[in-house]
């Protein structure tokens, strides 16, 4: 399943390469890896593991970095 198709089926899934994710079943974190022909889900490069694993998009939590405005926190 190509990442474009995953985006269409699961609107909450950004599927951006390098996006930070957490696997809901194990709690492990990692980054979305480039797709390969024949994969039927997302490829995730889990931190500390090799090779990337294929995950069901419904079992992945997409992490977002906190947004900080420029100049915030400076005094």
VOFIGU-560752 format. One record per atom (N, C-alpha, C): atom name; residue in three letters; residue number from 0; x, y, z. Coordinates in nm, 2 decimals, always signed. Last residue first. Layout:
atomo,residuo,num,c1,c2,c3
CA,ALA,NUM,X,Y,Z
...
END
This chain:
atomo,residuo,num,c1,c2,c3
N,UNK,74,+1.43,+3.65,+2.72
CA,UNK,74,+1.41,+3.77,+2.81
C,UNK,74,+1.52,+3.87,+2.79
N,UNK,73,+1.26,+3.40,+2.55
CA,UNK,73,+1.38,+3.49,+2.56
C,UNK,73,+1.34,+3.61,+2.65
N,UNK,72,+1.03,+3.26,+2.54
CA,UNK,72,+1.13,+3.21,+2.63
C,UNK,72,+1.25,+3.30,+2.64
N,UNK,71,+0.98,+3.34,+2.20
CA,UNK,71,+0.92,+3.29,+2.32
C,UNK,71,+1.03,+3.23,+2.41
N,UNK,70,+1.10,+3.39,+1.96
CA,UNK,70,+1.12,+3.48,+2.07
C,UNK,70,+1.06,+3.44,+2.20
N,UNK,69,+0.87,+3.22,+1.77
CA,UNK,69,+1.00,+3.28,+1.77
C,UNK,69,+1.00,+3.39,+1.88
N,UNK,68,+0.67,+2.98,+1.94
CA,UNK,68,+0.68,+3.10,+1.86
C,UNK,68,+0.82,+3.15,+1.87
N,UNK,67,+0.67,+2.63,+1.91
CA,UNK,67,+0.71,+2.74,+1.99
C,UNK,67,+0.73,+2.86,+1.90
N,UNK,66,+0.50,+2.33,+1.92
CA,UNK,66,+0.52,+2.45,+1.84
C,UNK,66,+0.56,+2.56,+1.94
N,UNK,65,+0.64,+2.01,+1.97
CA,UNK,65,+0.57,+2.12,+2.03
C,UNK,65,+0.60,+2.25,+1.94
N,UNK,64,+0.60,+1.76,+1.72
CA,UNK,64,+0.69,+1.84,+1.80
C,UNK,64,+0.61,+1.96,+1.85
N,UNK,63,+0.39,+1.48,+1.73
CA,UNK,63,+0.42,+1.61,+1.68
C,UNK,63,+0.51,+1.69,+1.77
N,UNK,62,+0.35,+1.14,+1.64
CA,UNK,62,+0.40,+1.24,+1.74
C,UNK,62,+0.42,+1.37,+1.67
N,UNK,61,+0.10,+0.92,+1.58
CA,UNK,61,+0.19,+1.02,+1.51
C,UNK,61,+0.22,+1.13,+1.61
N,UNK,60,+0.09,+0.59,+1.65
CA,UNK,60,+0.05,+0.72,+1.70
C,UNK,60,+0.15,+0.82,+1.64
N,UNK,59,-0.04,+0.30,+1.49
CA,UNK,59,+0.08,+0.40,+1.50
C,UNK,59,+0.02,+0.53,+1.55
N,UNK,58,-0.23,+0.13,+1.41
CA,UNK,58,-0.15,+0.09,+1.53
C,UNK,58,-0.03,+0.18,+1.55
N,UNK,57,-0.32,+0.19,+1.16
CA,UNK,57,-0.41,+0.22,+1.27
C,UNK,57,-0.34,+0.19,+1.41
N,UNK,56,-0.12,+0.11,+0.98
CA,UNK,56,-0.13,+0.26,+1.01
C,UNK,56,-0.23,+0.29,+1.13
N,UNK,55,+0.08,-0.16,+1.08
CA,UNK,55,-0.06,-0.12,+1.04
C,UNK,55,-0.07,+0.03,+1.08
N,UNK,54,+0.42,-0.17,+0.97
CA,UNK,54,+0.32,-0.16,+1.07
C,UNK,54,+0.18,-0.12,+1.01
N,UNK,53,+0.72,-0.33,+0.91
CA,UNK,53,+0.60,-0.28,+0.85
C,UNK,53,+0.49,-0.28,+0.95
N,UNK,52,+1.05,-0.21,+1.02
CA,UNK,52,+0.94,-0.30,+1.02
C,UNK,52,+0.81,-0.24,+0.96
N,UNK,51,+1.39,-0.18,+0.92
CA,UNK,51,+1.26,-0.12,+0.95
C,UNK,51,+1.15,-0.23,+0.94
N,UNK,50,+1.61,-0.44,+1.07
CA,UNK,50,+1.57,-0.34,+0.97
C,UNK,50,+1.44,-0.28,+1.00
N,UNK,49,+1.70,-0.29,+1.37
CA,UNK,49,+1.72,-0.29,+1.23
C,UNK,49,+1.68,-0.43,+1.18
N,UNK,48,+1.66,-0.06,+1.65
CA,UNK,48,+1.64,-0.19,+1.58
C,UNK,48,+1.67,-0.18,+1.43
N,UNK,47,+1.69,+0.19,+1.76
CA,UNK,47,+1.77,+0.08,+1.82
C,UNK,47,+1.75,-0.06,+1.75
N,UNK,46,+1.37,+0.29,+1.68
CA,UNK,46,+1.50,+0.33,+1.74
C,UNK,46,+1.57,+0.21,+1.80
N,UNK,45,+1.24,+0.16,+1.38
CA,UNK,45,+1.23,+0.17,+1.53
C,UNK,45,+1.37,+0.20,+1.58
N,UNK,44,+1.13,+0.27,+1.10
CA,UNK,44,+1.26,+0.24,+1.16
C,UNK,44,+1.26,+0.27,+1.31
N,UNK,43,+0.85,+0.15,+0.94
CA,UNK,43,+0.90,+0.23,+1.06
C,UNK,43,+1.03,+0.18,+1.10
N,UNK,42,+0.63,+0.16,+0.68
CA,UNK,42,+0.76,+0.11,+0.72
C,UNK,42,+0.81,+0.20,+0.83
N,UNK,41,+0.28,+0.09,+0.68
CA,UNK,41,+0.39,+0.19,+0.70
C,UNK,41,+0.52,+0.11,+0.73
N,UNK,40,+0.17,-0.16,+0.45
CA,UNK,40,+0.15,-0.07,+0.56
C,UNK,40,+0.27,+0.03,+0.56
N,UNK,39,+0.24,-0.36,+0.27
CA,UNK,39,+0.10,-0.33,+0.29
C,UNK,39,+0.07,-0.25,+0.41
N,UNK,38,+0.49,-0.36,+0.02
CA,UNK,38,+0.45,-0.34,+0.16
C,UNK,38,+0.30,-0.31,+0.17
N,UNK,37,+0.54,-0.37,-0.26
CA,UNK,37,+0.48,-0.49,-0.19
C,UNK,37,+0.44,-0.47,-0.05
N,UNK,36,+0.82,-0.16,-0.26
CA,UNK,36,+0.71,-0.23,-0.34
C,UNK,36,+0.67,-0.35,-0.26
N,UNK,35,+0.85,+0.04,+0.03
CA,UNK,35,+0.91,-0.05,-0.07
C,UNK,35,+0.79,-0.12,-0.14
N,UNK,34,+0.88,+0.38,+0.16
CA,UNK,34,+0.81,+0.26,+0.13
C,UNK,34,+0.88,+0.17,+0.03
N,UNK,33,+1.12,+0.51,+0.40
CA,UNK,33,+1.06,+0.51,+0.27
C,UNK,33,+0.99,+0.38,+0.24
N,UNK,32,+1.00,+0.53,+0.75
CA,UNK,32,+1.10,+0.50,+0.65
C,UNK,32,+1.03,+0.50,+0.51
N,UNK,31,+0.93,+0.72,+1.03
CA,UNK,31,+0.87,+0.66,+0.91
C,UNK,31,+0.98,+0.65,+0.80
N,UNK,30,+1.10,+0.64,+1.33
CA,UNK,30,+1.07,+0.74,+1.22
C,UNK,30,+1.01,+0.66,+1.10
N,UNK,29,+1.00,+0.56,+1.67
CA,UNK,29,+1.09,+0.56,+1.55
C,UNK,29,+1.04,+0.66,+1.45
N,UNK,28,+0.93,+0.39,+1.98
CA,UNK,28,+0.93,+0.51,+1.89
C,UNK,28,+1.03,+0.49,+1.78
N,UNK,27,+0.72,+0.15,+2.15
CA,UNK,27,+0.85,+0.19,+2.09
C,UNK,27,+0.83,+0.31,+2.00
N,UNK,26,+0.49,+0.06,+2.24
CA,UNK,26,+0.53,+0.18,+2.30
C,UNK,26,+0.67,+0.23,+2.24
N,UNK,25,+0.36,-0.17,+2.14
CA,UNK,25,+0.48,-0.19,+2.22
C,UNK,25,+0.53,-0.06,+2.29
N,UNK,24,+0.12,-0.07,+2.02
CA,UNK,24,+0.12,-0.21,+2.08
C,UNK,24,+0.24,-0.22,+2.18
N,UNK,23,+0.17,+0.18,+1.90
CA,UNK,23,+0.08,+0.17,+2.02
C,UNK,23,+0.08,+0.03,+2.09
N,UNK,22,+0.47,+0.32,+1.83
CA,UNK,22,+0.39,+0.20,+1.80
C,UNK,22,+0.30,+0.18,+1.92
N,UNK,21,+0.50,+0.66,+1.73
CA,UNK,21,+0.51,+0.56,+1.84
C,UNK,21,+0.42,+0.44,+1.81
N,UNK,20,+0.70,+0.87,+1.51
CA,UNK,20,+0.58,+0.79,+1.55
C,UNK,20,+0.61,+0.70,+1.67
N,UNK,19,+0.80,+1.14,+1.32
CA,UNK,19,+0.82,+1.06,+1.44
C,UNK,19,+0.69,+0.99,+1.48
N,UNK,18,+0.88,+1.13,+0.97
CA,UNK,18,+0.79,+1.17,+1.08
C,UNK,18,+0.81,+1.08,+1.20
N,UNK,17,+1.03,+1.04,+0.76
CA,UNK,17,+1.10,+1.09,+0.87
C,UNK,17,+1.02,+1.14,+0.99
N,UNK,16,+0.78,+1.11,+0.53
CA,UNK,16,+0.91,+1.04,+0.56
C,UNK,16,+0.98,+1.11,+0.67
N,UNK,15,+0.45,+1.13,+0.64
CA,UNK,15,+0.56,+1.20,+0.59
C,UNK,15,+0.69,+1.13,+0.63
N,UNK,14,+0.20,+1.03,+0.72
CA,UNK,14,+0.28,+0.95,+0.64
C,UNK,14,+0.40,+1.03,+0.58
N,UNK,13,-0.03,+1.13,+0.86
CA,UNK,13,+0.05,+1.22,+0.77
C,UNK,13,+0.14,+1.15,+0.68
N,UNK,12,-0.33,+1.02,+0.93
CA,UNK,12,-0.20,+0.97,+0.91
C,UNK,12,-0.12,+1.06,+0.81
N,UNK,11,-0.60,+1.09,+0.94
CA,UNK,11,-0.51,+1.14,+1.05
C,UNK,11,-0.37,+1.10,+1.04
N,UNK,10,-0.72,+0.96,+0.72
CA,UNK,10,-0.69,+1.11,+0.72
C,UNK,10,-0.60,+1.16,+0.83
N,UNK,9,-0.68,+0.68,+0.58
CA,UNK,9,-0.66,+0.72,+0.72
C,UNK,9,-0.62,+0.87,+0.72
N,UNK,8,-0.70,+0.67,+0.30
CA,UNK,8,-0.78,+0.58,+0.39
C,UNK,8,-0.79,+0.62,+0.53
N,UNK,7,-0.52,+0.86,+0.21
CA,UNK,7,-0.66,+0.87,+0.17
C,UNK,7,-0.75,+0.78,+0.27
N,UNK,6,-0.28,+0.78,+0.33
CA,UNK,6,-0.33,+0.91,+0.36
C,UNK,6,-0.48,+0.92,+0.33
N,UNK,5,-0.26,+0.53,+0.19
CA,UNK,5,-0.27,+0.53,+0.34
C,UNK,5,-0.33,+0.67,+0.38
N,UNK,4,-0.21,+0.62,-0.07
CA,UNK,4,-0.33,+0.54,-0.04
C,UNK,4,-0.36,+0.54,+0.11
N,UNK,3,+0.04,+0.74,-0.03
CA,UNK,3,-0.07,+0.82,-0.07
C,UNK,3,-0.20,+0.75,-0.04
N,UNK,2,+0.20,+0.51,+0.04
CA,UNK,2,+0.17,+0.61,+0.14
C,UNK,2,+0.06,+0.71,+0.10
N,UNK,1,+0.08,+0.21,-0.10
CA,UNK,1,+0.16,+0.33,-0.11
C,UNK,1,+0.11,+0.43,+0.00
N,UNK,0,+0.09,-0.12,+0.00
CA,UNK,0,+0.00,+0.00,+0.00
C,UNK,0,+0.09,+0.12,+0.00
END
